[in-house]
């Protein structure tokens, strides 16, 4: 049974998808210091326009899929910065809007570019800890600590 999603239709038609490159590497190349538990999500707080610019540059370089700057963007991670859950979720939404704005800008310049997609980057539980535990899976977090860190108490 054929699927009706844009991605499925593209794949069924044999489209080649080119995913953008390393967002964090490009942000660092533009002078961002990402030695931070928020990693590239830090730029959502400090220089969101730069995130959009890097996405646009990747589309110009031939990417057909932009991956959002949201891998480490979690309520728990932002809570460490004193940012509440609602604003944290707004920053995650911002990561999607910035990629979409870059896509729209590129398509305005190149209307025949074809469909361009946005992929949300969602890190595994523990990614927000910024200690590599998402690779080890050894999360030491009590329910109380989790609820406290997310502001859900």
N, C-alpha and C positions, 0 to 999 in steps of 0.2 A: 504494500500500500504506500503510495507516494506521500511524502510529507509536504506540508504547506509552509514551513518556515523558510525565510529568505536563505539562511545558511544551507539548509537541506536542498533547496532548489538549485543553489549555486553548485554544490557538490555533485548533485545528480546530473547537472549539465557539464560536469568535467572542469569546472573553474579551478584555476590555481589560486590559492590564497597565500599571500605573503604577509606574515605577521611582523609587526614592527620589531625593532631591535631592543637592546637593553636600555630601558628608560632611565634607570639610575645612572648608568654610565654616561649617557648624554647630559643628564642634569649636572653631573660632576664636571663634565667637559665645559659646561657653562658657568662653572665656579661655585656650584652648590656643595656644601659640606654635608654629606649624608651619614656621617659617623654619629648616628642618632637612633634611638629605639624606633622612631617612626619611619626611618629610612626615607624613601622617596615621598611618603605621605607628609613629611616635614615641609616639603615645598608647597603642598596645598595650603599650608598656613602662612608661609613666608613669601612665596612668589608664584601664585597660581597661574599667572599669565605665561610664565616660563614653561609650565607643563603643557599648556595649549600650543605654544610655539614648537616644542619638541615633537608633539604629535603631528603637527602640520608638516614639520620637516621630514618626518618619516613617511607621510603620505606623498610628499614631493619626491622622496627617494624610491617610491614604488610600493610601499606597504599598502595592503588592502584591508588589514585588520589592525586596529590600535588597541593596545592593552592599557587599561586605566591605571592610575597611580594610587591604587588602593590596597595593595598586598598587605601592608602593615596598618592600614587605616581601620581601626576598631574602636569601639567605645572604651574598651579597657586601656588600649594604648594611648588614646587621647586623654583619658582621665588622669594619667600621670602628668599631663600638662595643665591640669586644672580645667579641662574642657568637659562639659557635661555631655550626657548621652545624646541629647537632641542635636547639639551643635556637631558632635562627632559624626552622626548620621548625615547631617547636612554636608560635611566635608567629603564623605563617601559619595554622596550625590553630586557634589562639585566635580569630583574626579571623572564622573561620567559626562557631565555637561561640558567640561573642557575638551574631552576627546571628541564629543559631538560637534562642538563649535569648530574645532580644527577640521573635522570632516566636512562640515558645511562650507567653510572658507575655501578648502581645497576644491570642492565640487563647484563652487561659484567660479573659480579660476579655470577649471577643467571639467565642464559639464558632461563630457563624454567619457569620463574616467571609469564609469561603471559603478556598481555597488561597492561601498566601503562599509566595513563593519566595526563595531565597538565590542570588545570583550572585557568583561569585568574581571579584575584580578582579585581573587579571594584567597588569602593565605590560610593555611590550616590553623587549627587552634594552637596557640603557643607562639605563632609568628609574632604577635604583638609584644611578646616578652623581650624580643630583640637579643636573645641569648643563644640562638641556634637550637633551642629545644624542639622546634618544629621538625628538625632533622633527626633528632634522637627519640622523640615521643615521650620523654620523661617529664611530664608536666606535674609539678608539685603545687597544687592549688586547691585549697579547700573550697567548699561551696560558699562559705561565709566570705572568704577573700574574693572569690569571683564576683559575688553579688555586690560587695563593697567597691571593687574596682570598676564596676560598670555603672554604679549609681542606681542599681536596681533593688537596693535593700528596702 
